[in-house]
Amino acid sequence: RKHPWKRKIFVISVWGISIFVALLAYPAFKGRRVIPEIPSMKWFPVRNAQSIRFESFIVPFKEPGKFTYISLSISFKLPNKKIMDEMIEKNTRIRGIIYSILGNNINILKNVSSLKKLKELITNGVNGILKDGKVNEAIITDFSTV
């Protein structure tokens, strides 16, 4: 330990050079996203004035076959805001009902008419717990099988 000041000068100069380089590079990266935004899963409804949309339901097929699972989102046409508020309040219960209906009826999905039947089952299931009115229609969106 002859010259402890030399080590301090070295550490301070490395620190200073690092800050200087960062300040020089800042304008090049300003306004540019270094880390891409990762979409978050939304389990709560997305809504507008006339409808409410529940994000993806992923349901596995019970029997082995061509597909492993389906993924779909469901929207509902609503007649008024009262029903929307009630659906938001009962969000978890409605998701459970829909998931149960999808799980029990996943094997009927063979053609377009079976999708209509599935939409009717979902609409009836949701209407069964609503007190302020009834949803007009269930709309299946983002349907895919894997």
C-alpha positions, 0 to 999 in steps of 0.5 A, a space after each residue: 500500500 505505497 500509493 493508495 491515492 493511485 487506486 482512488 484516481 483509477 476508480 474515479 476515472 473509470 467511473 467518470 469515463 462510464 458516465 461520459 460514455 453514457 451521456 454521449 450515447 443517451 441521444 442515440 437511444 432517446 425515444 427508442 425502446 431498448 426492451 420490447 413491450 410484452 403484452 400482459 394477459 388481461 383477465 378482466 373485461 375490455 369494454 365499450 358502450 355496447 359490448 364487453 369482451 372477456 380475454 382468452 379462454 384456453 381449454 384443453 381437449 379431453 380426448 387425444 386427437 388432432 388438437 390439444 386445446 382451443 383458445 378463444 375470446 368471447 364478447 357480449 352484445 349488451 342492451 344497457 350499462 346496468 348489465 355491463 356494470 353487473 357483468 364487471 362485478 361478477 367477472 370471476 363467476 362469469 369466467 368460471 361459468 364460461 370455462 365450465 361450458 367450454 370444458 364440458 362442450 369442447 368435443 362438439 366443436 366440429 363445424 359452424 353450427 356447433 359454434 352457434 350451439 356453443 354460443 347459445 349455451 354460453 349466452 344462456 349460462 351467463 343470462 342465468 346469473 344476471 339480475 339486471 337483464 340479459 345479454 343479447 348475444 355471445 360473439 366468439 372472437 380470436 378462435 384458434 385450435 392447437 
